[in-house]
């Protein structure tokens, strides 16, 4: 049985639309819809991690002469924490 699909109409500013087009090209995505689906997956993952009270860290490439690579925490101010995860 085919998965049910929904059609959405989304309004983008010129800048946001250009960013979507750039990401589609950089990622080699077959469509802008695929870029948005992938972005939703990343946001879902980040949301789940933050709601589980985990931190998301990025380790920057170690520069020549550095003893250790720099580690930064990524903060998503728009994700409220911690609420229970919705059932899927």
C-alpha positions as YAML, in Angstrom:
chain: A
units: angstrom
residues:
- id: 1
  name: UNK
  ca: [0.00, 0.00, 0.00]
- id: 2
  name: UNK
  ca: [1.40, 3.40, -0.97]
- id: 3
  name: UNK
  ca: [2.32, 5.83, 1.77]
- id: 4
  name: UNK
  ca: [-0.14, 8.72, 2.03]
- id: 5
  name: UNK
  ca: [1.36, 12.03, 0.91]
- id: 6
  name: UNK
  ca: [0.33, 15.59, 1.61]
- id: 7
  name: UNK
  ca: [0.89, 18.63, -0.58]
- id: 8
  name: UNK
  ca: [1.90, 21.86, 1.15]
- id: 9
  name: UNK
  ca: [2.28, 25.38, -0.10]
- id: 10
  name: UNK
  ca: [5.10, 27.25, 1.65]
- id: 11
  name: UNK
  ca: [5.95, 30.92, 1.25]
- id: 12
  name: UNK
  ca: [9.68, 31.70, 1.30]
- id: 13
  name: UNK
  ca: [11.47, 35.02, 1.26]
- id: 14
  name: UNK
  ca: [13.85, 35.44, -1.67]
- id: 15
  name: UNK
  ca: [16.80, 34.79, 0.67]
- id: 16
  name: UNK
  ca: [15.27, 31.63, 2.17]
- id: 17
  name: UNK
  ca: [14.34, 30.28, -1.28]
- id: 18
  name: UNK
  ca: [17.87, 30.88, -2.54]
- id: 19
  name: UNK
  ca: [19.25, 29.04, 0.51]
- id: 20
  name: UNK
  ca: [16.93, 26.11, -0.24]
- id: 21
  name: UNK
  ca: [18.13, 26.06, -3.86]
- id: 22
  name: UNK
  ca: [21.77, 26.22, -2.74]
- id: 23
  name: UNK
  ca: [21.28, 23.34, -0.30]
- id: 24
  name: UNK
  ca: [19.56, 21.27, -2.98]
- id: 25
  name: UNK
  ca: [22.59, 21.73, -5.23]
- id: 26
  name: UNK
  ca: [25.25, 21.27, -2.53]
- id: 27
  name: UNK
  ca: [23.61, 18.12, -1.19]
- id: 28
  name: UNK
  ca: [22.91, 16.70, -4.62]
- id: 29
  name: UNK
  ca: [19.29, 16.28, -3.53]
- id: 30
  name: UNK
  ca: [16.82, 15.20, -6.21]
- id: 31
  name: UNK
  ca: [14.36, 17.92, -5.17]
- id: 32
  name: UNK
  ca: [13.70, 20.78, -2.78]
- id: 33
  name: UNK
  ca: [11.15, 18.54, -1.08]
- id: 34
  name: UNK
  ca: [13.94, 16.08, -0.28]
- id: 35
  name: UNK
  ca: [16.00, 18.88, 1.31]
- id: 36
  name: UNK
  ca: [13.04, 19.82, 3.49]
- id: 37
  name: UNK
  ca: [12.40, 16.16, 4.47]
- id: 38
  name: UNK
  ca: [16.07, 15.76, 5.41]
- id: 39
  name: UNK
  ca: [15.98, 19.00, 7.39]
- id: 40
  name: UNK
  ca: [12.94, 17.74, 9.29]
- id: 41
  name: UNK
  ca: [14.84, 14.56, 10.14]
- id: 42
  name: UNK
  ca: [17.77, 16.54, 11.54]
- id: 43
  name: UNK
  ca: [15.44, 18.80, 13.52]
- id: 44
  name: UNK
  ca: [13.56, 15.76, 14.88]
- id: 45
  name: UNK
  ca: [16.87, 14.22, 15.99]
- id: 46
  name: UNK
  ca: [18.03, 17.47, 17.66]
- id: 47
  name: UNK
  ca: [14.67, 17.90, 19.36]
- id: 48
  name: UNK
  ca: [14.73, 14.32, 20.71]
- id: 49
  name: UNK
  ca: [18.29, 14.71, 22.03]
- id: 50
  name: UNK
  ca: [17.54, 18.00, 23.77]
- id: 51
  name: UNK
  ca: [14.31, 16.69, 25.26]
- id: 52
  name: UNK
  ca: [16.29, 13.71, 26.61]
- id: 53
  name: UNK
  ca: [18.48, 16.32, 28.36]
- id: 54
  name: UNK
  ca: [21.48, 15.59, 26.13]
- id: 55
  name: UNK
  ca: [23.81, 18.22, 24.70]
- id: 56
  name: UNK
  ca: [24.79, 18.47, 21.04]
- id: 57
  name: UNK
  ca: [28.48, 19.17, 20.57]
- id: 58
  name: UNK
  ca: [30.59, 19.98, 17.54]
- id: 59
  name: UNK
  ca: [34.29, 19.24, 17.53]
- id: 60
  name: UNK
  ca: [36.08, 21.66, 15.24]
- id: 61
  name: UNK
  ca: [38.95, 20.47, 13.09]
- id: 62
  name: UNK
  ca: [42.17, 20.60, 15.10]
- id: 63
  name: UNK
  ca: [44.37, 23.40, 13.80]
- id: 64
  name: UNK
  ca: [48.11, 23.04, 13.43]
- id: 65
  name: UNK
  ca: [49.79, 23.83, 16.72]
- id: 66
  name: UNK
  ca: [46.66, 23.26, 18.80]
- id: 67
  name: UNK
  ca: [46.92, 20.73, 21.58]
- id: 68
  name: UNK
  ca: [43.22, 19.89, 21.41]
- id: 69
  name: UNK
  ca: [40.42, 20.49, 18.96]
- id: 70
  name: UNK
  ca: [37.87, 23.08, 20.02]
- id: 71
  name: UNK
  ca: [34.50, 21.70, 21.14]
- id: 72
  name: UNK
  ca: [31.38, 23.88, 21.03]
- id: 73
  name: UNK
  ca: [27.87, 23.19, 22.21]
- id: 74
  name: UNK
  ca: [25.17, 23.82, 19.63]
- id: 75
  name: UNK
  ca: [22.21, 25.66, 21.16]
- id: 76
  name: UNK
  ca: [18.79, 25.57, 19.52]
- id: 77
  name: UNK
  ca: [16.97, 28.42, 21.26]
- id: 78
  name: UNK
  ca: [13.71, 27.57, 19.52]
- id: 79
  name: UNK
  ca: [13.56, 24.06, 21.06]
- id: 80
  name: UNK
  ca: [11.88, 24.22, 24.43]
- id: 81
  name: UNK
  ca: [13.03, 21.66, 26.97]
- id: 82
  name: UNK
  ca: [12.24, 19.24, 28.47]
- id: 83
  name: UNK
  ca: [8.75, 18.12, 27.48]
- id: 84
  name: UNK
  ca: [7.90, 14.46, 27.00]
- id: 85
  name: UNK
  ca: [8.46, 13.02, 23.55]
- id: 86
  name: UNK
  ca: [5.26, 12.63, 21.55]
- id: 87
  name: UNK
  ca: [4.29, 9.09, 20.64]
- id: 88
  name: UNK
  ca: [4.96, 8.10, 17.02]
...
